[in-house]
Amino acid sequence: MTIEYLKRGKTEADRAEDDAKTAAIVSGTLKDIEARGDVAVRELANKFDGYDRESYRLSADEIEAIIAKVSPEDMADIRFAQEQVRNFAQAQRDSMQDIEVETMPGVILGHKNIPVQSVGCYVPGGKFPMVASAHMSVATASVAGVPRIIAATPPFKGEPNPAVIAAMHLGGAHEIYVLGGIQAVGAMAIGTETIDPVHLLVGPGNAFVAEAKRQLFGRVGIDLFAGPTETMIIADETAADAELCATDLLGQAEHGYNSPCVLLTNSHKLARDTMAEVERLLEILPTRETAQASWQDYGEVIVCDTYEEMLKVADDIASEHVQVMTDRDDWFLENMTCYGALFLGPRTNVANGDKVIGTNHTLPTKKAGRYTGGLWVGKFLKTHSYQKVTTDEAAALIGEYGSRLCMLEGFVGHAEQCNVRVRRYGGKNIPYGAAAPYRDGGD
């Protein structure tokens, strides 16, 4: 087995050190928000966003005035993208059914899918206004039937970004706040004097937002760990060339200074040609400063001998976005198990998935794809079970089994919950604290 790294990014130790520094900053900031509420939020908004106002929640009149700044063409594009996201989310919702089954005579079991009652949707926007993130979180929560949806986004160049606000409003947000970073997710989760806390936080963000969500998990639910974007390209010479690979790597590297981008291939020629093409494109890319930093510190090029090796490496890295451009794309679809989302074939690309095609772009990062998929309508629903016993016979029979199994574990009080039903509905006289006897001397 031969796996060769033609280019490596930062070591795991260096990345862990960066994470530790971020965690310390986030911890102190969240404690400050909890202690000082709105005052702390305002100070943070002024410090990091350079933005101050009496209330960070936009009024209905402000929302109307801001949306009026969006051109008809842009509004049409926003509506089109949101329709694609809603359509797919609705198809997913329709696949989730409430169930009720009679597992034995007189015993009815079921579950209901109930919307989370309040959700805070974070929409990034400090460097780039992430219009599409509003569709992914707000509109999807709306399809799920969440009764209170609040959304927060930082100001862009000193004021609310009209397109982002329009997408939030059209998506179904009930409250819109112009807040970014730790102060936004902290205020939504912890609550302040003017912001009621939510039950669930969703949405992507930078390393500080992702870490804040991690630290807030437990106090509130979170969708997943969706930190700085990651992309991987799995390619061979039959389906891809250097231009495609380099373009798709840099297309995600421009997100931020710490966005991992990996090329995984079985061709030394494609690997080296792609590295050269990356350098050429960086000379002309308007977002070069950001993309080059990510490529330098987090870019990797890995050459394997076989497709099986490529599959193993890909599943180990568990990248957020995985583009597959090979002569066996469906084989990777069938066999890959750890990733955020797959983009199959050279006609497909991550940008379409990010912005318009309809699948959700809030996806797991930092290997979280090993245990969770991305944001979807089901994340806004809680599946709650219920039980109902409708006959005396079933109450007595289940009670007998339950009593004995409770005593097997030493739970006398538990057993008596079963015994009282056996006595009442089965007519058997079982002393307090004893296990129910076997029926007819045994089973």
N, C-alpha and C positions, 0 to 999 in steps of 0.2 A: 504494500500500500504506500503510495507516494503522494504526499500533499506538500506543495511548495508555495511559500509565501514570497511573491515578488515584491510586495509592499506591505508593511505593517503600520498600524496606527499606534496610539498611546497604549502602554502596557496596562494590564488589569490593575496593577498596584497604583499607577498614576490616576486611573479613572476612579478607583476607590477613594483615593485621597481627595479628589475633586468632590465626590459625593459627600464625604464627611464634612467638608467645609460648607457645602450647601445645606446639609442637615442642621448644622449648628445655627446658621443664620435664620433658617425657617423656624426652628424651635423657639428662638428668642422673639421673633416677630409675632408668632401666633400667641405667645403668652402676653405680649403687649396688647394685642387686639382684645384678648379675653379680659384683661385688666382695665383697659381704658376705652374700649368700645369705639364710638364714632370719632373721638379725639385722635386716637391712634390711627384709625383709617385715614382721616384727613391729612395727618402728618405724612403718612406713607405715600398717599396720592400726590401730595405736593413734592415730596422728595424724589420719587421715582417716575412719576408721570408728568410732573410740572403742571398739575391741573388742580384748581381749587374752585369750589362752588358751594353754595349753602347746603344743597341736597344733591347727592350723586345719582339719585333716581330721576330719570327724565319724566316730565309731565306729559300728558296726552297731547297738549298743544305743541310742546317741544318736539315730540316724536313726529307729529304731522309736518312741522316746519322742516325738520331735518330730512325726512323722506322726500319732501318736495324738491330737494336738491339733486336727487338721483335722476339721471336722464331716462327717457322712455325706453331707449335701447337697453340700458343696463338693467332697468326694472324688468324688462321682458326676459332677459337672460337669467335673472335671479328667480323669476317665477318658473321658468323652464327647468332649471336645476332643482328647485324645490319640489316640483311635481315629480321628477324622477325619484328623488329620495322618498317622498311620501308614498309613491306607488309601491316601491320595494318594501318599505316599512309596513305598509298595509298588507301586502302579501305575506310577510312574516307574521304579522299579528293574526291574520286569518288562519295560519297554520297552528296556532296555539289555542287549543280547545279546553274549555272546562269539561271535566269528566265526572261521572257518577256511575259506580258499578255495584252490583250486589254480589259480593265475593262468596257468600254462602247464604242459605235462607235466613232472612232477618237481619243480615249485617250489610249495611250500605256504607261504602267509602267513596270519597270524591275529593276533587280539588277545584279551587277557583283561582283565576288569574286576576289579581286586583292591582290597579295602578298604585305606584308610590304616590303619596299625597302631596309632596312638594319636592321640587328639584331645582338645584342651582346649576345653570349651564354657563361654563366659562368659554368665552370666545377670544382667542389670542388676537393681538393686533398692534403690539408696540412697534415692531419692525415692518410687518406686512399686515394689512387688514384682512383677517381670515373670514371673509364673507361666507365661504362654504361651511365653516364650522358651525355657523348658526343653523343651517339646514340640518346638519347631522345630529345636533343635540336638541334644539328647540322644536323643530318640526317633527322629529321622531318621538319626542316626549308627548307632543300633541296628538299624534296618531295613537299612542298608547293610552291616552285619556287622563293624563296627569292633571289634576285640578288646579295646581298652582305651579307655574313655571316662571322662574326668575332668571334673568340673563345678565351677565356682566362682561364688559369688554373695555380695554384701556382706550384713552383718547389716541387719535392718530394725528400727528402734527398739531397737537394742541386743542383738538376739538373732536366730538363724536364723529366717527366715520359714517357718512350717510348710507352707504351700501350695506354696511354691517347692521346698522340700526333698522334699515328696511327689511333685511332678511330675518332679524329677530322678531320684528313686529308681524311680518307676514307668516312666520313660522308658528306664531301663537303665544309669544311671551306675554305674561301678565304684568311683569315689572321689569324694567330695563335700567341698569346702572352703568354709569361710565366710570368703571374702576378696573384696574389691572393688577396682575401679579398676586403675591401672597395676600395683599389686603383684600382683594376681591374674593378669593376662595375662602379666606379666613372669616370675612364678614358674613358670607352666605352660610357657612357651616356653624360658626359659633353664635352669630347674631350680634346685633348692636342695639342701641336705643331706637334706631329707626329702621333696622332690617331684621325681620323675623327669620330665625334659622330654618334651614331646609332639612329634609330627611336624606337627600341623595345629592352628591356632587358629580357632575360629568363634564367631559370636554378635555381636549389636549392643552398643552402649555409648555413653557420652557422648563428647565431643570428645577427652578424654584417652585413653580406651580405644581409640578409632578410630586416633588418632595412634600409640599404642603398637603396635598391630597393624601399622601401616604401617612403622614402624621395625624391627620384628621380622621382617618379610617377607624371606625369603632364608635366615635362620636356621631358620625354620619356614615352612610354607605357611600362607596365610590364606584364608578363604572369599572375602571381598571387603571393600571399605571401607564399613562400615555404621555411620555416625556418627549424629549427632542426626537425628531423624526429619524428613522433608520430606513435604509434601502439596500436591497441585495439584488444583483442581477446574476441569474444562472444562464449561461449562454454557451453555445457551440458555434462553429463556423458554418453550419448548415442553415442557420436561421438568423444570425445576427452579424453585424460588422462593427468596426471600431466607432463609427459615428453614432450609431444607435446606442451602444453601450456607454460611451462617454457622455452623450447628451442626457441619458436617463440617470446616470450617476450624479452629474452636476445639477440636474433638475431638482433633486432632493437635497443635495449638499448646501444649496443656497438658503435653506430654511434657517440655519443658525450656525454658530461657530463650532458646535459639537454634535453634528449630525453624521453618524456612521454611514459610510457608503462602501459597499463591498462588491467586487466582481469575482464570481466563482465560475471557472471555465476549465475545459479539458484541452485547451489550445494555447500553447505558449505564444504563438503568433498573434492570436486575438488579444491575449493579455497585454503583450508589449505594444501592439498597435493602439489599443485603448488607452494605455497610459500616455502614449505620445499625443493622442487626440485630446485627452483631458488637458494637457498642458497647452495645446493650441487653442482650445476653446476658452481656457481661462484668460487668455490674452484679450479676448473680445467680449467676454460675458459682463454685462453691466453690474451684476451682483458678485463680481469676482472676489471682492474682499472677504465676504462671508463664505462663499463656496470654496475658495482656496484654503481658508483656515480649516474647514471641515475635512477637505481632502488630505491636507498635510497631516493633521493630527488623528483623524479617524478613518481615513481611506485605507482599504486593504484590497490586494489583488492576490487571489489564491488559485493555483493550478493543480488539478487532480488528474489522475490517470484514467479513472472510470466514472461513469454516471453514478454508480453505487457510492463511490467516495464523495462525489458532489452532493448526493442526497444526505449522506451522514453529516457532512460539514454544515450543510444548510440547516438541518434540524437542530444541530448543536448551537449554531448562532441564533436561530429562532428570530430572524429579523422581522421588523414590522411590515415592510413592503417587500414582496419577493416577485420580481419579474422573471418569467421563464421564457427563454427564446432558444429552443432546441429542436431536434428532430423527434422528440418524445415528450412534448408538453403534458399530454394526458397521463403519462406514466408518473410524472412528478405530482400532478394533481391527485392521483390515486395513492401515492406512497408517502408524500410529505405529511408530517403530523404536527410540526411546531412552527408557527408563523402567525403574522397578523392577517394578511390578505394576500392572495395570489393574483397575478396579472399574467395571463397566458397568451403567448404568441407575440410576434413583432408588431402587430396592429394595435396591441393593447399597451397602455402605459399608466403609470401611477398618477400622473396629473389628471387624467380623466376620472380616475377613481377618487381623487381628492376633491374634485370640483363639481362633477356633473353626472356621472354615469348612473348613480343611484344607490350603490352600496355605501356603507358608512365608512368615513375616513378616520374616525377615532379608533385607533388600533393599539394593541399591546406592544410595549417596547421593553428593553432590558430583559429579554428572555421570558417575559410574562406570557408569550404565546405558547409556552409549554403547558400552561394550565388554564388559559382563557382565550376566547376569541375577542373580537372587537365589540364596540358599542352597537347595539341593535335594539329594536323595539322591546325585546324581552327583558332588557336591563331595567326598563321602567316599570316592569310588572313583577309582582310578588306572587308566587304560587303557594297558596295556603290549602292545606288538607283539612278535611272534616270527616267525622265518623257519626254513624247513627245506627243504633240497634233497635229493631222494631217489633221483635217478638220475645215472649217469655223464654221460649226454648233456646233462642240464640243467646240471650243474656246469661242463662244458666250455663250453657256449654262453653262460651268464651270465658265466662267467669271462673269456671273450674280450671281451665288451662292457665288463665292468668294468675290465679291464686297459687298454683303449684310453682309456676315460673318465678313469681315474686319471692316465695319462700326459698327457692333454689339460690337466690341472691342474698337472702337474709332480710328482705324488706317486709317486715310484718305489717306495717301500716298500709303499704301498697296492697298486700294480700287481702287485707280486710275490706278494701274498696271493692275487690272482686267478690269476696265472701258474702257481703251484704246483699249483693245482687243474686247470688246463688240461693241464699236463704229466702229472699223476697220473691224471686221469680221461678225458682226451681223446687222450692218446698223442702230443701235439705237443711238440717239443723247442724251448722258447723260452728264449733266454739270459736270465740274471738281469738285471733292469733294462730289459728290452725290452718293448714292447707286444705283446700277442697279435695275430697276423695276422688279416685278414678271412678268413672261410670261403670256400673255392673262388674266391679272388681278389677277392671283394667281396660286398656285400650288396645 
